[in-house]
Amino acid sequence: MGMEKIFEISDLNVKFPLGEGFFSKEKGFIHAVNGVSLDVYKNEIIAIVGESGCGKSTFVKTIMGLEAKTSGSVIFNGKNLDDFKKDDMKNFRKKCQMVFQNPFSSLNPRMNVFDILKEPLIVSGVKSKKQINEKIFEVLELVGLDKSVIKRFPHEFSGGQRQRIAIARALILEPEVIVADEPVSALDVSIQAQIINLLLVLKQKLSLTIIFISHDLSVVKHVSDRVAVMYLGEIIELADKKSLFENPIHPYTQALLSAVPTVSAKKYKSKTLDGDLPSVKNLPEGCFFASRCSQAKPICAVKHPKCIQISPTHKVACLYLNE
């Protein structure tokens, strides 16, 4: 894995207003992303994991400019997104593409495969029919589909085939980054492995950077180079795959991993998460995980932990590391 940065995200915060009350006073905010800093390197697969509602999708949509950030900075290939002009943003959109969770809802049911794949090319300014045809046939071959499918519509395909079409659409503009937001969770288990293996092949063949969003740690273990664990809008552990799966430090990460089915003996006991999840409207001043942590001490309720580097490839946000 190369160490050249493609994304540099610093102290990213995203808040959504809940609405307005009497006399135009705001009722409050949903704190979706809270002070996230993360570097993404070229030609790596970095997985972002956590429970539903932890901010994974909001985070990636924000770094792609699809959601407005409240504060912080997102730098892509050395340039701040805040400084992008219209043409810069158009070029950025070509270089960063998304593959969504449900291919049936992300593909236009009224368009056949040819039109679905042609549309991004037309929008980006490609006018030559010969060039359009060549690109479409080339990308279909890349994702393992025959060119005979071009006149068929999304409802005529299986879920796995539809996701291949969605991946082909993402690849048609030759991006540097693919953001895969739960790309296999809507598919049958037997098909999931095919799509995961396809992404791995495409990553090597095209030197892609893939940001892989998932709550399924068994999938993440197979596909990722590094893993970022999110909880209530912040990254609480970041490590290379081997370190995270063999030596999880944060109690939340340990609880997540203990729930993954395995045929081998576990290195740590199964853990349940008791206690109440803090409100995303009124986050506690201390550790966000303290109310559910079996190891929490009084200080955890009042002091918020910083993400500490414990090895060259491992960071953790936990007050226990200070002991």
C-alpha positions as CSV (number, residue, x, y, z in Angstrom):
1,M,0.0,0.0,0.0
2,G,1.4,3.4,-1.0
3,M,1.5,6.2,1.5
4,E,0.5,9.0,-0.9
5,K,-2.5,10.8,0.5
6,I,-5.6,11.3,-1.7
7,F,-7.9,12.6,1.1
8,E,-6.9,14.6,4.1
9,I,-9.8,15.2,6.4
10,S,-9.3,17.4,9.5
11,D,-11.7,18.0,12.4
12,L,-14.8,17.4,10.3
13,N,-18.1,18.3,12.0
14,V,-21.6,18.0,10.5
15,K,-24.7,19.2,12.4
16,F,-28.3,19.2,11.1
17,P,-30.9,21.7,12.6
18,L,-33.9,20.0,14.2
19,G,-36.1,22.9,13.1
20,E,-37.3,26.2,14.5
21,G,-39.4,26.8,17.6
22,F,-41.3,29.9,18.7
23,F,-39.8,33.3,18.0
24,S,-37.5,31.8,15.4
25,K,-35.4,30.1,18.0
26,E,-33.7,26.9,16.9
27,K,-34.7,23.8,18.8
28,G,-31.3,22.2,18.5
29,F,-29.0,20.2,16.3
30,I,-28.4,16.6,15.4
31,H,-24.6,16.0,15.8
32,A,-24.0,13.6,13.0
33,V,-20.2,13.9,12.6
34,N,-18.0,15.0,15.5
35,G,-14.4,16.1,14.9
36,V,-13.4,13.4,12.5
37,S,-9.8,13.5,11.2
38,L,-8.7,10.9,8.7
39,D,-6.1,10.4,5.9
40,V,-7.0,8.2,3.0
41,Y,-4.2,6.8,0.9
42,K,-4.0,6.0,-2.8
43,N,-4.7,2.5,-3.8
44,E,-6.0,1.3,-0.4
45,I,-9.3,-0.1,0.7
46,I,-10.3,1.6,4.0
47,A,-13.4,0.3,5.7
48,I,-15.5,2.5,7.9
49,V,-17.6,0.4,10.3
50,G,-20.1,0.9,13.1
51,E,-23.7,0.5,14.1
52,S,-26.5,2.0,12.1
53,G,-26.8,5.7,12.8
54,C,-23.2,6.2,13.8
55,G,-22.5,8.7,11.0
56,K,-20.7,6.5,8.4
57,S,-22.8,7.5,5.4
58,T,-23.1,11.2,6.4
59,F,-19.3,11.3,6.8
60,V,-18.6,10.0,3.3
61,K,-21.3,12.1,1.7
62,T,-19.8,15.1,3.3
63,I,-16.2,14.4,2.0
64,M,-17.7,14.0,-1.4
65,G,-19.5,17.4,-1.2
66,L,-23.0,15.8,-1.1
67,E,-23.7,17.1,2.4
68,A,-22.7,20.5,3.8
69,K,-20.1,20.4,6.6
70,T,-20.4,22.6,9.7
71,S,-16.7,23.0,10.2
72,G,-13.4,21.3,9.4
73,S,-11.6,20.8,6.1
74,V,-11.5,18.2,3.3
75,I,-8.5,18.2,1.1
76,F,-8.4,16.1,-2.1
77,N,-5.1,15.6,-3.9
78,G,-3.7,18.6,-2.1
79,K,-6.6,21.0,-2.8
80,N,-9.2,22.2,-0.3
81,L,-12.8,21.5,-1.4
82,D,-13.8,24.9,-0.1
83,D,-11.6,26.5,-2.8
84,F,-13.1,24.5,-5.7
85,K,-14.7,26.5,-8.5
86,K,-17.5,25.0,-10.6
87,D,-15.0,23.3,-13.0
88,D,-13.0,22.0,-10.1
89,M,-16.1,20.4,-8.6
90,K,-17.1,18.9,-11.9
91,N,-13.7,17.3,-12.2
92,F,-13.8,16.1,-8.6
93,R,-17.2,14.4,-9.3
94,K,-15.6,12.5,-12.1
95,K,-12.7,11.4,-9.9
96,C,-14.9,10.3,-7.0
97,Q,-17.8,8.0,-7.7
98,M,-20.3,6.2,-5.4
99,V,-21.8,2.7,-5.4
100,F,-24.9,2.6,-3.3
101,Q,-26.5,-0.1,-1.1
102,N,-29.5,-1.1,-3.1
103,P,-28.9,-1.3,-6.9
104,F,-32.6,-1.6,-7.6
105,S,-33.3,1.9,-6.2
106,S,-30.1,3.5,-7.5
107,L,-30.6,2.5,-11.1
108,N,-33.3,4.3,-13.2
109,P,-35.9,1.7,-14.0
110,R,-36.9,3.5,-17.2
111,M,-33.4,3.4,-18.7
112,N,-31.7,0.4,-20.3
113,V,-28.1,-0.5,-19.5
114,F,-26.8,1.4,-22.5
115,D,-28.5,4.7,-21.4
116,I,-27.6,4.2,-17.8
117,L,-23.9,4.0,-18.7
118,K,-24.1,6.6,-21.5
119,E,-25.6,9.3,-19.2
120,P,-22.4,10.0,-17.2
121,L,-20.4,10.3,-20.4
122,I,-22.8,12.8,-21.9
123,V,-22.8,14.9,-18.7
124,S,-19.0,14.9,-18.7
125,G,-18.9,16.2,-22.3
126,V,-18.2,13.0,-24.3
127,K,-20.1,13.4,-27.7
128,S,-18.5,10.9,-30.0
129,K,-20.8,7.9,-30.5
130,K,-17.8,5.7,-31.3
131,Q,-16.1,6.7,-28.0
132,I,-19.3,6.2,-26.0
133,N,-19.8,2.7,-27.4
134,E,-16.1,1.7,-26.8
135,K,-16.2,3.0,-23.2
136,I,-19.5,1.2,-22.5
137,F,-18.4,-2.2,-23.9
138,E,-15.0,-1.8,-22.1
139,V,-16.5,-1.2,-18.7
140,L,-19.1,-4.0,-19.1
141,E,-16.2,-6.4,-19.7
142,L,-14.4,-5.1,-16.6
143,V,-17.4,-5.9,-14.4
144,G,-18.0,-9.3,-16.0
145,L,-21.1,-8.6,-18.1
146,D,-21.6,-9.4,-21.8
147,K,-22.3,-6.5,-24.2
148,S,-25.6,-8.2,-25.1
149,V,-27.2,-6.8,-21.9
150,I,-27.2,-3.2,-23.2
151,K,-30.8,-3.1,-24.2
152,R,-32.1,-4.7,-21.1
153,F,-33.7,-2.9,-18.1
154,P,-32.7,-3.1,-14.4
155,H,-35.8,-5.3,-13.5
156,E,-34.6,-8.0,-15.9
157,F,-31.4,-8.6,-13.9
158,S,-30.6,-10.4,-10.6
159,G,-29.4,-8.3,-7.6
160,G,-25.8,-9.2,-8.2
161,Q,-26.0,-8.3,-11.9
162,R,-27.7,-4.9,-11.0
163,Q,-24.8,-4.2,-8.6
164,R,-22.3,-5.0,-11.4
165,I,-24.2,-2.4,-13.6
166,A,-24.0,0.1,-10.7
167,I,-20.2,-0.5,-10.4
168,A,-19.8,-0.2,-14.2
169,R,-21.6,3.2,-14.0
170,A,-19.2,4.3,-11.3
171,L,-16.2,3.2,-13.3
172,I,-17.2,4.7,-16.7
173,L,-15.6,8.1,-16.0
174,E,-12.3,6.4,-14.8
175,P,-12.4,7.6,-11.2
176,E,-9.6,7.5,-8.7
177,V,-11.9,6.9,-5.7
178,I,-14.9,4.6,-5.3
179,V,-17.1,5.1,-2.3
180,A,-19.0,1.8,-1.7
181,D,-21.8,2.4,0.8
182,E,-22.9,-1.0,2.1
183,P,-22.6,-2.4,-1.5
184,V,-23.4,-6.0,-0.7
185,S,-25.8,-5.8,2.3
186,A,-28.9,-6.0,0.0
187,L,-27.6,-9.1,-1.8
188,D,-27.8,-12.8,-1.1
189,V,-24.9,-14.2,0.8
190,S,-23.9,-16.4,-2.1
191,I,-23.6,-13.3,-4.4
192,Q,-21.8,-11.1,-1.8
193,A,-18.5,-12.9,-2.3
194,Q,-18.7,-12.4,-6.1
195,I,-19.1,-8.6,-5.7
196,I,-16.4,-8.3,-3.0
197,N,-14.0,-10.3,-5.2
198,L,-14.9,-8.1,-8.2
199,L,-14.0,-4.9,-6.1
200,L,-10.7,-6.4,-5.1
201,V,-9.8,-7.3,-8.7
202,L,-10.8,-3.8,-9.9
203,K,-8.8,-2.1,-7.1
204,Q,-5.7,-3.9,-8.3
205,K,-6.3,-3.6,-12.1
206,L,-7.3,0.1,-12.0
207,S,-5.3,1.3,-9.0
208,L,-8.4,2.4,-7.3
209,T,-8.9,3.8,-3.8
210,I,-12.0,2.4,-2.2
211,I,-13.8,3.8,0.8
212,F,-15.9,0.8,2.0
213,I,-18.8,1.5,4.3
214,S,-20.2,-1.5,6.2
215,H,-21.5,-2.9,9.5
216,D,-20.5,-6.5,8.5
217,L,-17.1,-7.1,10.1
218,S,-16.7,-10.5,8.4
219,V,-16.9,-8.7,5.0
220,V,-14.6,-6.0,6.2
221,K,-12.0,-8.5,7.3
222,H,-11.9,-9.9,3.8
223,V,-11.8,-6.7,1.8
224,S,-10.0,-4.0,3.8
225,D,-6.5,-2.8,4.2
226,R,-7.3,-0.5,7.1
227,V,-10.4,-0.1,9.3
228,A,-11.9,3.0,11.0
229,V,-14.5,2.2,13.8
230,M,-17.1,5.0,14.2
231,Y,-19.3,5.6,17.3
232,L,-21.7,8.5,17.5
233,G,-20.1,10.4,14.7
234,E,-16.4,10.0,15.8
235,I,-13.7,7.6,15.0
236,I,-12.8,5.7,18.2
237,E,-10.3,3.3,16.7
238,L,-8.3,3.3,13.5
239,A,-5.8,0.5,12.5
240,D,-4.5,-1.7,9.8
241,K,-6.8,-4.8,9.4
242,K,-4.4,-7.3,11.1
243,S,-3.9,-5.1,14.2
244,L,-7.6,-4.3,14.6
245,F,-8.8,-7.9,14.3
246,E,-6.0,-9.5,16.3
247,N,-5.7,-6.8,19.0
248,P,-8.8,-4.5,19.3
249,I,-8.2,-2.0,22.1
250,H,-11.3,0.0,22.4
251,P,-14.1,-1.7,24.4
252,Y,-16.6,-0.9,21.7
253,T,-14.5,-2.5,19.0
254,Q,-14.0,-5.5,21.2
255,A,-17.8,-5.8,21.6
256,L,-18.3,-5.5,17.8
257,L,-15.7,-8.2,17.1
258,S,-17.0,-10.5,19.8
259,A,-20.4,-10.6,18.0
260,V,-18.8,-11.9,14.7
261,P,-19.5,-15.6,14.2
262,T,-16.3,-17.7,14.0
263,V,-15.4,-21.4,14.0
264,S,-12.2,-20.8,15.9
265,A,-11.8,-20.0,19.6
266,K,-12.1,-16.3,20.4
267,K,-9.3,-14.4,22.1
268,Y,-11.7,-12.5,24.2
269,K,-15.1,-13.2,25.7
270,S,-18.4,-12.3,24.0
271,K,-19.4,-8.8,25.2
272,T,-22.9,-7.2,25.3
273,L,-23.5,-3.5,25.2
274,D,-25.7,-2.5,28.1
275,G,-26.8,1.0,29.1
276,D,-28.4,3.8,27.1
277,L,-27.1,5.3,23.9
278,P,-26.5,9.1,24.4
279,S,-28.8,11.4,22.5
280,V,-27.3,12.8,19.3
281,K,-29.0,16.1,20.2
282,N,-27.3,16.4,23.6
283,L,-24.0,14.6,23.5
284,P,-22.2,14.1,26.8
285,E,-19.1,16.2,27.6
286,G,-17.1,13.0,28.5
287,C,-16.6,9.9,26.5
288,F,-19.6,9.2,24.3
289,F,-19.3,5.4,25.0
290,A,-19.1,5.8,28.8
291,S,-22.8,5.0,29.4
292,R,-22.4,1.6,27.7
293,C,-18.8,0.7,28.8
294,S,-18.2,-1.9,31.4
295,Q,-14.8,-0.4,32.1
296,A,-15.9,3.2,32.6
297,K,-14.7,5.2,35.6
298,P,-16.0,8.5,36.9
299,I,-13.5,10.5,34.9
300,C,-15.0,9.0,31.7
301,A,-18.2,10.9,32.3
302,V,-16.5,14.3,32.3
303,K,-13.4,14.0,30.1
304,H,-13.5,13.4,26.4
305,P,-10.8,11.1,25.1
306,K,-8.5,12.1,22.2
307,C,-7.4,9.7,19.6
308,I,-3.9,8.6,20.6
309,Q,-1.3,6.9,18.4
310,I,-0.3,3.7,20.1
311,S,1.7,2.3,17.2
312,P,2.6,3.5,13.7
313,T,-0.6,1.9,12.3
314,H,-3.0,2.0,15.3
315,K,-4.9,4.9,16.9
316,V,-7.4,4.6,19.8
317,A,-9.7,7.1,21.6
318,C,-9.9,5.8,25.2
319,L,-8.9,7.3,28.6
320,Y,-7.6,3.8,29.7
321,L,-4.6,4.4,27.5
322,N,-3.4,7.1,29.8
323,E,-2.9,4.5,32.6
